[in-house]
């Protein structure tokens, strides 16, 4: 595997598939979120992946970040911050 090369597009596609799975892992273990456990590991992986995705594909990063915000807050991307 060390000699295997992939394109930036292939990396973006891989990460786009992996992030939602990691969101699910976080969500399923959120009740145990503390310093060292599955939820905190997932949160760290998501943060790192989103940072990389922002560099290689800003459009995908925006979509995936919006989904992450939805997972964390429980609000859809169409819901505003307005308190009317």
WOQUIQUI-V564091 format. One record per residue. OMEGA is omega in whole degrees, 0 to 359 (* if undefined). NEAR is the number of other C-alpha atoms within 8 Angstrom. Layout:
# WOQUIQUI-V564091
<<OMEGA;NEAR> <OMEGA;NEAR>>
This chain:
# WOQUIQUI-V564091
<<183;3> <181;3> <182;4> <177;5> <176;4> <178;6> <176;6> <178;7> <178;6> <177;8> <179;9> <179;12> <178;8> <182;8> <178;10> <177;10> <185;8> <185;8> <179;11> <176;9> <179;8> <174;11> <180;12> <179;8> <177;11> <185;13> <180;10> <183;7> <183;10> <181;8> <180;5> <187;7> <176;11> <185;7> <184;5> <175;7> <184;9> <182;10> <180;14> <175;12> <180;9> <179;12> <179;9> <179;8> <179;9> <179;11> <180;8> <180;8> <180;10> <177;11> <178;8> <181;8> <179;13> <179;11> <188;7> <181;8> <185;9> <181;9> <178;6> <180;11> <180;11> <180;9> <182;8> <178;12> <178;9> <178;9> <178;10> <178;9> <178;10> <180;11> <184;10> <186;7> <184;6> <180;7> <175;8> <182;7> <179;8> <180;4> <181;6> <176;5> <184;4> <174;4> <185;3> <*;2>>
